[in-house]
Amino acid sequence: MLYETLFKNGAVLMIKIIVLIPLILSLIWFGYLTINNYSVADGKQGFKYILLFSCVIAAFFTLMYWLTH
């Protein structure tokens, strides 16, 4: 019953988006680093920016979900 309630409200979709955004961005960044012969240590700052950007998006979606429900 809890799953049905969450699915109807769109929370499951929101959680999937919040999880997929940093994964996809990290894979793209990792691909860029490997194609251009950089090490992961060289791209560490980029991963930090991806994490920060993803946290901001997650906070925004959470706030909007909380305000509208």
CHARMM internal coordinates of N, CA and C (Angstrom, degrees):
IC EDIT
DIST 1 N 1 CA 1.4412
DIST 1 CA 1 C 1.5315
ANGL 1 N 1 CA 1 C 110.78
DIST 1 C 2 N 1.3199
ANGL 1 CA 1 C 2 N 117.87
DIHE 1 N 1 CA 1 C 2 N -38.57
DIST 2 N 2 CA 1.4562
ANGL 1 C 2 N 2 CA 120.90
DIHE 1 CA 1 C 2 N 2 CA 179.38
DIST 2 CA 2 C 1.5271
ANGL 2 N 2 CA 2 C 110.36
DIHE 1 C 2 N 2 CA 2 C -63.49
DIST 2 C 3 N 1.3546
ANGL 2 CA 2 C 3 N 116.18
DIHE 2 N 2 CA 2 C 3 N -41.79
DIST 3 N 3 CA 1.4583
ANGL 2 C 3 N 3 CA 119.89
DIHE 2 CA 2 C 3 N 3 CA 179.90
DIST 3 CA 3 C 1.5264
ANGL 3 N 3 CA 3 C 110.83
DIHE 2 C 3 N 3 CA 3 C -62.09
DIST 3 C 4 N 1.3447
ANGL 3 CA 3 C 4 N 116.92
DIHE 3 N 3 CA 3 C 4 N -42.14
DIST 4 N 4 CA 1.4639
ANGL 3 C 4 N 4 CA 120.51
DIHE 3 CA 3 C 4 N 4 CA 179.41
DIST 4 CA 4 C 1.5269
ANGL 4 N 4 CA 4 C 110.54
DIHE 3 C 4 N 4 CA 4 C -63.03
DIST 4 C 5 N 1.3242
ANGL 4 CA 4 C 5 N 116.54
DIHE 4 N 4 CA 4 C 5 N -40.38
DIST 5 N 5 CA 1.4621
ANGL 4 C 5 N 5 CA 120.14
DIHE 4 CA 4 C 5 N 5 CA 178.93
DIST 5 CA 5 C 1.5220
ANGL 5 N 5 CA 5 C 110.59
DIHE 4 C 5 N 5 CA 5 C -64.44
DIST 5 C 6 N 1.3244
ANGL 5 CA 5 C 6 N 117.37
DIHE 5 N 5 CA 5 C 6 N -44.62
DIST 6 N 6 CA 1.4565
ANGL 5 C 6 N 6 CA 120.60
DIHE 5 CA 5 C 6 N 6 CA 179.51
DIST 6 CA 6 C 1.5239
ANGL 6 N 6 CA 6 C 111.01
DIHE 5 C 6 N 6 CA 6 C -66.03
DIST 6 C 7 N 1.3350
ANGL 6 CA 6 C 7 N 116.70
DIHE 6 N 6 CA 6 C 7 N -40.02
DIST 7 N 7 CA 1.4592
ANGL 6 C 7 N 7 CA 119.90
DIHE 6 CA 6 C 7 N 7 CA -178.58
DIST 7 CA 7 C 1.5187
ANGL 7 N 7 CA 7 C 111.00
DIHE 6 C 7 N 7 CA 7 C -66.09
DIST 7 C 8 N 1.3354
ANGL 7 CA 7 C 8 N 117.83
DIHE 7 N 7 CA 7 C 8 N -39.33
DIST 8 N 8 CA 1.4592
ANGL 7 C 8 N 8 CA 120.77
DIHE 7 CA 7 C 8 N 8 CA 179.25
DIST 8 CA 8 C 1.5142
ANGL 8 N 8 CA 8 C 111.30
DIHE 7 C 8 N 8 CA 8 C -65.45
DIST 8 C 9 N 1.3087
ANGL 8 CA 8 C 9 N 116.87
DIHE 8 N 8 CA 8 C 9 N -35.22
DIST 9 N 9 CA 1.4584
ANGL 8 C 9 N 9 CA 120.67
DIHE 8 CA 8 C 9 N 9 CA -178.26
DIST 9 CA 9 C 1.5191
ANGL 9 N 9 CA 9 C 113.05
DIHE 8 C 9 N 9 CA 9 C -82.32
DIST 9 C 10 N 1.2906
ANGL 9 CA 9 C 10 N 117.86
DIHE 9 N 9 CA 9 C 10 N -7.76
DIST 10 N 10 CA 1.4590
ANGL 9 C 10 N 10 CA 120.69
DIHE 9 CA 9 C 10 N 10 CA 178.31
DIST 10 CA 10 C 1.5115
ANGL 10 N 10 CA 10 C 113.34
DIHE 9 C 10 N 10 CA 10 C 85.45
DIST 10 C 11 N 1.3299
ANGL 10 CA 10 C 11 N 118.50
DIHE 10 N 10 CA 10 C 11 N 6.62
DIST 11 N 11 CA 1.4561
ANGL 10 C 11 N 11 CA 120.54
DIHE 10 CA 10 C 11 N 11 CA -178.15
DIST 11 CA 11 C 1.5217
ANGL 11 N 11 CA 11 C 111.68
DIHE 10 C 11 N 11 CA 11 C -66.96
DIST 11 C 12 N 1.3166
ANGL 11 CA 11 C 12 N 116.99
DIHE 11 N 11 CA 11 C 12 N -34.98
DIST 12 N 12 CA 1.4596
ANGL 11 C 12 N 12 CA 120.00
DIHE 11 CA 11 C 12 N 12 CA -179.96
DIST 12 CA 12 C 1.5261
ANGL 12 N 12 CA 12 C 109.72
DIHE 11 C 12 N 12 CA 12 C -65.04
DIST 12 C 13 N 1.3035
ANGL 12 CA 12 C 13 N 117.19
DIHE 12 N 12 CA 12 C 13 N -42.58
DIST 13 N 13 CA 1.4626
ANGL 12 C 13 N 13 CA 120.86
DIHE 12 CA 12 C 13 N 13 CA 177.45
DIST 13 CA 13 C 1.5215
ANGL 13 N 13 CA 13 C 110.69
DIHE 12 C 13 N 13 CA 13 C -62.98
DIST 13 C 14 N 1.3172
ANGL 13 CA 13 C 14 N 116.63
DIHE 13 N 13 CA 13 C 14 N -41.49
DIST 14 N 14 CA 1.4560
ANGL 13 C 14 N 14 CA 120.60
DIHE 13 CA 13 C 14 N 14 CA 179.48
DIST 14 CA 14 C 1.5274
ANGL 14 N 14 CA 14 C 110.38
DIHE 13 C 14 N 14 CA 14 C -63.21
DIST 14 C 15 N 1.3189
ANGL 14 CA 14 C 15 N 117.65
DIHE 14 N 14 CA 14 C 15 N -41.94
DIST 15 N 15 CA 1.4569
ANGL 14 C 15 N 15 CA 120.92
DIHE 14 CA 14 C 15 N 15 CA 179.63
DIST 15 CA 15 C 1.5294
ANGL 15 N 15 CA 15 C 110.21
DIHE 14 C 15 N 15 CA 15 C -65.37
DIST 15 C 16 N 1.3215
ANGL 15 CA 15 C 16 N 117.29
DIHE 15 N 15 CA 15 C 16 N -40.04
DIST 16 N 16 CA 1.4632
ANGL 15 C 16 N 16 CA 120.58
DIHE 15 CA 15 C 16 N 16 CA 177.57
DIST 16 CA 16 C 1.5272
ANGL 16 N 16 CA 16 C 110.70
DIHE 15 C 16 N 16 CA 16 C -61.49
DIST 16 C 17 N 1.3192
ANGL 16 CA 16 C 17 N 116.78
DIHE 16 N 16 CA 16 C 17 N -42.81
DIST 17 N 17 CA 1.4634
ANGL 16 C 17 N 17 CA 120.64
DIHE 16 CA 16 C 17 N 17 CA 179.91
DIST 17 CA 17 C 1.5221
ANGL 17 N 17 CA 17 C 110.33
DIHE 16 C 17 N 17 CA 17 C -65.03
DIST 17 C 18 N 1.3316
ANGL 17 CA 17 C 18 N 116.36
DIHE 17 N 17 CA 17 C 18 N -42.66
DIST 18 N 18 CA 1.4627
ANGL 17 C 18 N 18 CA 120.33
DIHE 17 CA 17 C 18 N 18 CA -178.99
DIST 18 CA 18 C 1.5254
ANGL 18 N 18 CA 18 C 110.78
DIHE 17 C 18 N 18 CA 18 C -63.35
DIST 18 C 19 N 1.3235
ANGL 18 CA 18 C 19 N 117.58
DIHE 18 N 18 CA 18 C 19 N -33.45
DIST 19 N 19 CA 1.4653
ANGL 18 C 19 N 19 CA 120.91
DIHE 18 CA 18 C 19 N 19 CA 179.55
DIST 19 CA 19 C 1.5262
ANGL 19 N 19 CA 19 C 111.00
DIHE 18 C 19 N 19 CA 19 C -80.56
DIST 19 C 20 N 1.3270
ANGL 19 CA 19 C 20 N 117.32
DIHE 19 N 19 CA 19 C 20 N -38.83
DIST 20 N 20 CA 1.4637
ANGL 19 C 20 N 20 CA 120.34
DIHE 19 CA 19 C 20 N 20 CA -175.02
DIST 20 CA 20 C 1.5311
ANGL 20 N 20 CA 20 C 113.58
DIHE 19 C 20 N 20 CA 20 C -73.46
DIST 20 C 21 N 1.3155
ANGL 20 CA 20 C 21 N 118.11
DIHE 20 N 20 CA 20 C 21 N -33.37
DIST 21 N 21 CA 1.4668
ANGL 20 C 21 N 21 CA 120.20
DIHE 20 CA 20 C 21 N 21 CA -176.81
DIST 21 CA 21 C 1.5330
ANGL 21 N 21 CA 21 C 111.79
DIHE 20 C 21 N 21 CA 21 C -58.03
DIST 21 C 22 N 1.3439
ANGL 21 CA 21 C 22 N 119.88
DIHE 21 N 21 CA 21 C 22 N -53.62
DIST 22 N 22 CA 1.4718
ANGL 21 C 22 N 22 CA 117.42
DIHE 21 CA 21 C 22 N 22 CA 179.75
DIST 22 CA 22 C 1.5259
ANGL 22 N 22 CA 22 C 113.39
DIHE 21 C 22 N 22 CA 22 C -66.56
DIST 22 C 23 N 1.3317
ANGL 22 CA 22 C 23 N 117.42
DIHE 22 N 22 CA 22 C 23 N -32.43
DIST 23 N 23 CA 1.4659
ANGL 22 C 23 N 23 CA 119.08
DIHE 22 CA 22 C 23 N 23 CA 178.52
DIST 23 CA 23 C 1.5234
ANGL 23 N 23 CA 23 C 111.44
DIHE 22 C 23 N 23 CA 23 C -64.66
DIST 23 C 24 N 1.3100
ANGL 23 CA 23 C 24 N 116.04
DIHE 23 N 23 CA 23 C 24 N -46.69
DIST 24 N 24 CA 1.4713
ANGL 23 C 24 N 24 CA 120.00
DIHE 23 CA 23 C 24 N 24 CA -179.02
DIST 24 CA 24 C 1.5248
ANGL 24 N 24 CA 24 C 110.93
DIHE 23 C 24 N 24 CA 24 C -66.05
DIST 24 C 25 N 1.3297
ANGL 24 CA 24 C 25 N 116.95
DIHE 24 N 24 CA 24 C 25 N -44.58
DIST 25 N 25 CA 1.4616
ANGL 24 C 25 N 25 CA 119.86
DIHE 24 CA 24 C 25 N 25 CA 178.99
DIST 25 CA 25 C 1.5276
ANGL 25 N 25 CA 25 C 111.85
DIHE 24 C 25 N 25 CA 25 C -63.00
DIST 25 C 26 N 1.3359
ANGL 25 CA 25 C 26 N 116.90
DIHE 25 N 25 CA 25 C 26 N -39.16
DIST 26 N 26 CA 1.4656
ANGL 25 C 26 N 26 CA 120.30
DIHE 25 CA 25 C 26 N 26 CA 178.70
DIST 26 CA 26 C 1.5280
ANGL 26 N 26 CA 26 C 111.33
DIHE 25 C 26 N 26 CA 26 C -66.45
DIST 26 C 27 N 1.3283
ANGL 26 CA 26 C 27 N 116.70
DIHE 26 N 26 CA 26 C 27 N -39.50
DIST 27 N 27 CA 1.4631
ANGL 26 C 27 N 27 CA 119.34
DIHE 26 CA 26 C 27 N 27 CA 177.49
DIST 27 CA 27 C 1.5262
ANGL 27 N 27 CA 27 C 111.66
DIHE 26 C 27 N 27 CA 27 C -64.69
DIST 27 C 28 N 1.3176
ANGL 27 CA 27 C 28 N 116.35
DIHE 27 N 27 CA 27 C 28 N -40.41
DIST 28 N 28 CA 1.4653
ANGL 27 C 28 N 28 CA 119.90
DIHE 27 CA 27 C 28 N 28 CA 177.50
DIST 28 CA 28 C 1.5295
ANGL 28 N 28 CA 28 C 110.34
DIHE 27 C 28 N 28 CA 28 C -63.94
DIST 28 C 29 N 1.3318
ANGL 28 CA 28 C 29 N 116.76
DIHE 28 N 28 CA 28 C 29 N -43.73
DIST 29 N 29 CA 1.4694
ANGL 28 C 29 N 29 CA 121.31
DIHE 28 CA 28 C 29 N 29 CA 179.69
DIST 29 CA 29 C 1.5317
ANGL 29 N 29 CA 29 C 110.55
DIHE 28 C 29 N 29 CA 29 C -64.60
DIST 29 C 30 N 1.3396
ANGL 29 CA 29 C 30 N 116.70
DIHE 29 N 29 CA 29 C 30 N -42.29
DIST 30 N 30 CA 1.4591
ANGL 29 C 30 N 30 CA 120.57
DIHE 29 CA 29 C 30 N 30 CA 178.57
DIST 30 CA 30 C 1.5298
ANGL 30 N 30 CA 30 C 110.27
DIHE 29 C 30 N 30 CA 30 C -63.05
DIST 30 C 31 N 1.3275
ANGL 30 CA 30 C 31 N 116.47
DIHE 30 N 30 CA 30 C 31 N -41.67
DIST 31 N 31 CA 1.4600
ANGL 30 C 31 N 31 CA 120.01
DIHE 30 CA 30 C 31 N 31 CA 176.98
DIST 31 CA 31 C 1.5165
ANGL 31 N 31 CA 31 C 112.26
DIHE 30 C 31 N 31 CA 31 C -61.88
DIST 31 C 32 N 1.3233
ANGL 31 CA 31 C 32 N 116.20
DIHE 31 N 31 CA 31 C 32 N -41.75
DIST 32 N 32 CA 1.4675
ANGL 31 C 32 N 32 CA 120.21
DIHE 31 CA 31 C 32 N 32 CA 177.14
DIST 32 CA 32 C 1.5260
ANGL 32 N 32 CA 32 C 110.81
DIHE 31 C 32 N 32 CA 32 C -60.89
DIST 32 C 33 N 1.3274
ANGL 32 CA 32 C 33 N 115.84
DIHE 32 N 32 CA 32 C 33 N -43.83
DIST 33 N 33 CA 1.4663
ANGL 32 C 33 N 33 CA 119.67
DIHE 32 CA 32 C 33 N 33 CA -179.31
DIST 33 CA 33 C 1.5238
ANGL 33 N 33 CA 33 C 111.70
DIHE 32 C 33 N 33 CA 33 C -63.55
DIST 33 C 34 N 1.3195
ANGL 33 CA 33 C 34 N 117.02
DIHE 33 N 33 CA 33 C 34 N -43.72
DIST 34 N 34 CA 1.4633
ANGL 33 C 34 N 34 CA 119.31
DIHE 33 CA 33 C 34 N 34 CA -178.23
DIST 34 CA 34 C 1.5262
ANGL 34 N 34 CA 34 C 112.11
DIHE 33 C 34 N 34 CA 34 C -70.41
DIST 34 C 35 N 1.3148
ANGL 34 CA 34 C 35 N 117.23
DIHE 34 N 34 CA 34 C 35 N -36.87
DIST 35 N 35 CA 1.4696
ANGL 34 C 35 N 35 CA 119.83
DIHE 34 CA 34 C 35 N 35 CA 179.02
DIST 35 CA 35 C 1.5262
ANGL 35 N 35 CA 35 C 110.88
DIHE 34 C 35 N 35 CA 35 C -64.48
DIST 35 C 36 N 1.3183
ANGL 35 CA 35 C 36 N 116.75
DIHE 35 N 35 CA 35 C 36 N -37.71
DIST 36 N 36 CA 1.4638
ANGL 35 C 36 N 36 CA 120.73
DIHE 35 CA 35 C 36 N 36 CA -177.98
DIST 36 CA 36 C 1.5226
ANGL 36 N 36 CA 36 C 113.33
DIHE 35 C 36 N 36 CA 36 C -95.57
DIST 36 C 37 N 1.3313
ANGL 36 CA 36 C 37 N 116.78
DIHE 36 N 36 CA 36 C 37 N 16.57
DIST 37 N 37 CA 1.4721
ANGL 36 C 37 N 37 CA 123.47
DIHE 36 CA 36 C 37 N 37 CA 175.07
DIST 37 CA 37 C 1.5268
ANGL 37 N 37 CA 37 C 113.81
DIHE 36 C 37 N 37 CA 37 C 58.24
DIST 37 C 38 N 1.3206
ANGL 37 CA 37 C 38 N 116.77
DIHE 37 N 37 CA 37 C 38 N 39.04
DIST 38 N 38 CA 1.4570
ANGL 37 C 38 N 38 CA 121.40
DIHE 37 CA 37 C 38 N 38 CA 172.13
DIST 38 CA 38 C 1.5186
ANGL 38 N 38 CA 38 C 108.30
DIHE 37 C 38 N 38 CA 38 C -100.30
DIST 38 C 39 N 1.3107
ANGL 38 CA 38 C 39 N 116.03
DIHE 38 N 38 CA 38 C 39 N 153.22
DIST 39 N 39 CA 1.4653
ANGL 38 C 39 N 39 CA 119.05
DIHE 38 CA 38 C 39 N 39 CA 175.85
DIST 39 CA 39 C 1.5322
ANGL 39 N 39 CA 39 C 108.98
DIHE 38 C 39 N 39 CA 39 C -87.25
DIST 39 C 40 N 1.3221
ANGL 39 CA 39 C 40 N 115.13
DIHE 39 N 39 CA 39 C 40 N 166.14
DIST 40 N 40 CA 1.4667
ANGL 39 C 40 N 40 CA 119.93
DIHE 39 CA 39 C 40 N 40 CA 178.16
DIST 40 CA 40 C 1.5223
ANGL 40 N 40 CA 40 C 109.61
DIHE 39 C 40 N 40 CA 40 C -65.13
DIST 40 C 41 N 1.3160
ANGL 40 CA 40 C 41 N 116.95
DIHE 40 N 40 CA 40 C 41 N -33.30
DIST 41 N 41 CA 1.4683
ANGL 40 C 41 N 41 CA 120.43
DIHE 40 CA 40 C 41 N 41 CA 178.01
DIST 41 CA 41 C 1.5308
ANGL 41 N 41 CA 41 C 110.77
DIHE 40 C 41 N 41 CA 41 C -63.36
DIST 41 C 42 N 1.3250
ANGL 41 CA 41 C 42 N 116.87
DIHE 41 N 41 CA 41 C 42 N -35.77
DIST 42 N 42 CA 1.4699
ANGL 41 C 42 N 42 CA 119.93
DIHE 41 CA 41 C 42 N 42 CA 177.69
DIST 42 CA 42 C 1.5267
ANGL 42 N 42 CA 42 C 111.40
DIHE 41 C 42 N 42 CA 42 C -67.16
DIST 42 C 43 N 1.3169
ANGL 42 CA 42 C 43 N 117.33
DIHE 42 N 42 CA 42 C 43 N -30.00
DIST 43 N 43 CA 1.4581
ANGL 42 C 43 N 43 CA 121.21
DIHE 42 CA 42 C 43 N 43 CA -177.44
DIST 43 CA 43 C 1.5148
ANGL 43 N 43 CA 43 C 113.82
DIHE 42 C 43 N 43 CA 43 C -98.71
DIST 43 C 44 N 1.3343
ANGL 43 CA 43 C 44 N 117.10
DIHE 43 N 43 CA 43 C 44 N 14.66
DIST 44 N 44 CA 1.4611
ANGL 43 C 44 N 44 CA 120.51
DIHE 43 CA 43 C 44 N 44 CA -176.91
DIST 44 CA 44 C 1.5298
ANGL 44 N 44 CA 44 C 111.84
DIHE 43 C 44 N 44 CA 44 C -60.20
DIST 44 C 45 N 1.2990
ANGL 44 CA 44 C 45 N 117.68
DIHE 44 N 44 CA 44 C 45 N -37.90
DIST 45 N 45 CA 1.4679
ANGL 44 C 45 N 45 CA 120.91
DIHE 44 CA 44 C 45 N 45 CA 179.71
DIST 45 CA 45 C 1.5241
ANGL 45 N 45 CA 45 C 111.08
DIHE 44 C 45 N 45 CA 45 C -63.72
DIST 45 C 46 N 1.3157
ANGL 45 CA 45 C 46 N 116.92
DIHE 45 N 45 CA 45 C 46 N -36.24
DIST 46 N 46 CA 1.4609
ANGL 45 C 46 N 46 CA 120.81
DIHE 45 CA 45 C 46 N 46 CA 177.36
DIST 46 CA 46 C 1.5185
ANGL 46 N 46 CA 46 C 112.14
DIHE 45 C 46 N 46 CA 46 C -64.00
DIST 46 C 47 N 1.3397
ANGL 46 CA 46 C 47 N 116.26
DIHE 46 N 46 CA 46 C 47 N -39.37
DIST 47 N 47 CA 1.4604
ANGL 46 C 47 N 47 CA 119.89
DIHE 46 CA 46 C 47 N 47 CA 176.97
DIST 47 CA 47 C 1.5265
ANGL 47 N 47 CA 47 C 111.04
DIHE 46 C 47 N 47 CA 47 C -65.36
DIST 47 C 48 N 1.3285
ANGL 47 CA 47 C 48 N 116.62
DIHE 47 N 47 CA 47 C 48 N -35.03
DIST 48 N 48 CA 1.4655
ANGL 47 C 48 N 48 CA 120.15
DIHE 47 CA 47 C 48 N 48 CA 176.73
DIST 48 CA 48 C 1.5302
ANGL 48 N 48 CA 48 C 110.53
DIHE 47 C 48 N 48 CA 48 C -64.77
DIST 48 C 49 N 1.3250
ANGL 48 CA 48 C 49 N 116.49
DIHE 48 N 48 CA 48 C 49 N -42.35
DIST 49 N 49 CA 1.4659
ANGL 48 C 49 N 49 CA 120.10
DIHE 48 CA 48 C 49 N 49 CA 177.91
DIST 49 CA 49 C 1.5265
ANGL 49 N 49 CA 49 C 111.36
DIHE 48 C 49 N 49 CA 49 C -64.25
DIST 49 C 50 N 1.3271
ANGL 49 CA 49 C 50 N 116.72
DIHE 49 N 49 CA 49 C 50 N -39.36
DIST 50 N 50 CA 1.4671
ANGL 49 C 50 N 50 CA 120.35
DIHE 49 CA 49 C 50 N 50 CA 177.63
DIST 50 CA 50 C 1.5133
ANGL 50 N 50 CA 50 C 110.21
DIHE 49 C 50 N 50 CA 50 C -62.15
DIST 50 C 51 N 1.3341
ANGL 50 CA 50 C 51 N 117.43
DIHE 50 N 50 CA 50 C 51 N -44.21
DIST 51 N 51 CA 1.4571
ANGL 50 C 51 N 51 CA 121.17
DIHE 50 CA 50 C 51 N 51 CA 178.97
DIST 51 CA 51 C 1.5283
ANGL 51 N 51 CA 51 C 111.16
DIHE 50 C 51 N 51 CA 51 C -63.01
DIST 51 C 52 N 1.3187
ANGL 51 CA 51 C 52 N 116.98
DIHE 51 N 51 CA 51 C 52 N -43.58
DIST 52 N 52 CA 1.4643
ANGL 51 C 52 N 52 CA 120.74
DIHE 51 CA 51 C 52 N 52 CA 178.70
DIST 52 CA 52 C 1.5272
ANGL 52 N 52 CA 52 C 111.16
DIHE 51 C 52 N 52 CA 52 C -63.54
DIST 52 C 53 N 1.3221
ANGL 52 CA 52 C 53 N 117.28
DIHE 52 N 52 CA 52 C 53 N -45.69
DIST 53 N 53 CA 1.4612
ANGL 52 C 53 N 53 CA 122.26
DIHE 52 CA 52 C 53 N 53 CA 179.32
DIST 53 CA 53 C 1.5207
ANGL 53 N 53 CA 53 C 110.92
DIHE 52 C 53 N 53 CA 53 C -61.25
DIST 53 C 54 N 1.3254
ANGL 53 CA 53 C 54 N 116.42
DIHE 53 N 53 CA 53 C 54 N -41.71
DIST 54 N 54 CA 1.4629
ANGL 53 C 54 N 54 CA 120.95
DIHE 53 CA 53 C 54 N 54 CA -179.67
DIST 54 CA 54 C 1.5306
ANGL 54 N 54 CA 54 C 111.35
DIHE 53 C 54 N 54 CA 54 C -67.64
DIST 54 C 55 N 1.3113
ANGL 54 CA 54 C 55 N 116.89
DIHE 54 N 54 CA 54 C 55 N -36.97
DIST 55 N 55 CA 1.4723
ANGL 54 C 55 N 55 CA 120.35
DIHE 54 CA 54 C 55 N 55 CA 177.45
DIST 55 CA 55 C 1.5262
ANGL 55 N 55 CA 55 C 111.05
DIHE 54 C 55 N 55 CA 55 C -65.90
DIST 55 C 56 N 1.3217
ANGL 55 CA 55 C 56 N 116.73
DIHE 55 N 55 CA 55 C 56 N -38.38
DIST 56 N 56 CA 1.4664
ANGL 55 C 56 N 56 CA 120.34
DIHE 55 CA 55 C 56 N 56 CA 177.79
DIST 56 CA 56 C 1.5251
ANGL 56 N 56 CA 56 C 110.08
DIHE 55 C 56 N 56 CA 56 C -65.02
DIST 56 C 57 N 1.3167
ANGL 56 CA 56 C 57 N 117.28
DIHE 56 N 56 CA 56 C 57 N -43.46
DIST 57 N 57 CA 1.4647
ANGL 56 C 57 N 57 CA 120.99
DIHE 56 CA 56 C 57 N 57 CA 178.05
DIST 57 CA 57 C 1.5241
ANGL 57 N 57 CA 57 C 110.54
DIHE 56 C 57 N 57 CA 57 C -63.24
DIST 57 C 58 N 1.3371
ANGL 57 CA 57 C 58 N 116.95
DIHE 57 N 57 CA 57 C 58 N -44.02
DIST 58 N 58 CA 1.4644
ANGL 57 C 58 N 58 CA 121.07
DIHE 57 CA 57 C 58 N 58 CA 179.78
DIST 58 CA 58 C 1.5241
ANGL 58 N 58 CA 58 C 110.72
DIHE 57 C 58 N 58 CA 58 C -63.03
DIST 58 C 59 N 1.3272
ANGL 58 CA 58 C 59 N 117.50
DIHE 58 N 58 CA 58 C 59 N -41.15
DIST 59 N 59 CA 1.4584
ANGL 58 C 59 N 59 CA 120.38
DIHE 58 CA 58 C 59 N 59 CA 178.62
DIST 59 CA 59 C 1.5263
ANGL 59 N 59 CA 59 C 110.96
DIHE 58 C 59 N 59 CA 59 C -65.18
DIST 59 C 60 N 1.3317
ANGL 59 CA 59 C 60 N 117.15
DIHE 59 N 59 CA 59 C 60 N -40.02
DIST 60 N 60 CA 1.4586
ANGL 59 C 60 N 60 CA 121.02
DIHE 59 CA 59 C 60 N 60 CA 178.36
DIST 60 CA 60 C 1.5189
ANGL 60 N 60 CA 60 C 111.09
DIHE 59 C 60 N 60 CA 60 C -63.58
DIST 60 C 61 N 1.3549
ANGL 60 CA 60 C 61 N 116.98
DIHE 60 N 60 CA 60 C 61 N -48.42
DIST 61 N 61 CA 1.4664
ANGL 60 C 61 N 61 CA 119.72
DIHE 60 CA 60 C 61 N 61 CA 179.20
DIST 61 CA 61 C 1.5249
ANGL 61 N 61 CA 61 C 111.56
DIHE 60 C 61 N 61 CA 61 C -61.91
DIST 61 C 62 N 1.3209
ANGL 61 CA 61 C 62 N 116.84
DIHE 61 N 61 CA 61 C 62 N -40.15
DIST 62 N 62 CA 1.4603
ANGL 61 C 62 N 62 CA 120.56
DIHE 61 CA 61 C 62 N 62 CA 179.39
DIST 62 CA 62 C 1.5210
ANGL 62 N 62 CA 62 C 110.84
DIHE 61 C 62 N 62 CA 62 C -64.76
DIST 62 C 63 N 1.3223
ANGL 62 CA 62 C 63 N 116.93
DIHE 62 N 62 CA 62 C 63 N -42.89
DIST 63 N 63 CA 1.4591
ANGL 62 C 63 N 63 CA 120.60
DIHE 62 CA 62 C 63 N 63 CA 178.24
DIST 63 CA 63 C 1.5234
ANGL 63 N 63 CA 63 C 111.39
DIHE 62 C 63 N 63 CA 63 C -63.41
DIST 63 C 64 N 1.3259
ANGL 63 CA 63 C 64 N 117.10
DIHE 63 N 63 CA 63 C 64 N -44.57
DIST 64 N 64 CA 1.4581
ANGL 63 C 64 N 64 CA 120.18
DIHE 63 CA 63 C 64 N 64 CA 179.42
DIST 64 CA 64 C 1.5277
ANGL 64 N 64 CA 64 C 111.53
DIHE 63 C 64 N 64 CA 64 C -64.77
DIST 64 C 65 N 1.3252
ANGL 64 CA 64 C 65 N 116.66
DIHE 64 N 64 CA 64 C 65 N -39.22
DIST 65 N 65 CA 1.4645
ANGL 64 C 65 N 65 CA 119.99
DIHE 64 CA 64 C 65 N 65 CA 177.75
DIST 65 CA 65 C 1.5269
ANGL 65 N 65 CA 65 C 110.17
DIHE 64 C 65 N 65 CA 65 C -64.27
DIST 65 C 66 N 1.3219
ANGL 65 CA 65 C 66 N 115.86
DIHE 65 N 65 CA 65 C 66 N -43.20
DIST 66 N 66 CA 1.4682
ANGL 65 C 66 N 66 CA 120.58
DIHE 65 CA 65 C 66 N 66 CA -179.42
DIST 66 CA 66 C 1.5347
ANGL 66 N 66 CA 66 C 111.26
DIHE 65 C 66 N 66 CA 66 C -65.68
DIST 66 C 67 N 1.3206
ANGL 66 CA 66 C 67 N 117.12
DIHE 66 N 66 CA 66 C 67 N -39.00
DIST 67 N 67 CA 1.4681
ANGL 66 C 67 N 67 CA 120.52
DIHE 66 CA 66 C 67 N 67 CA -178.60
DIST 67 CA 67 C 1.5257
ANGL 67 N 67 CA 67 C 112.57
DIHE 66 C 67 N 67 CA 67 C -72.19
DIST 67 C 68 N 1.3169
ANGL 67 CA 67 C 68 N 117.33
DIHE 67 N 67 CA 67 C 68 N -31.81
DIST 68 N 68 CA 1.4616
ANGL 67 C 68 N 68 CA 119.48
DIHE 67 CA 67 C 68 N 68 CA -175.66
DIST 68 CA 68 C 1.5190
ANGL 68 N 68 CA 68 C 113.67
DIHE 67 C 68 N 68 CA 68 C -92.26
DIST 68 C 69 N 1.3246
ANGL 68 CA 68 C 69 N 118.31
DIHE 68 N 68 CA 68 C 69 N -8.72
DIST 69 N 69 CA 1.4635
ANGL 68 C 69 N 69 CA 119.48
DIHE 68 CA 68 C 69 N 69 CA 179.26
DIST 69 CA 69 C 1.4817
ANGL 69 N 69 CA 69 C 109.50
DIHE 68 C 69 N 69 CA 69 C -118.46
END
COOR INIT
IC SEED 1 N 1 CA 1 C
IC BUILD
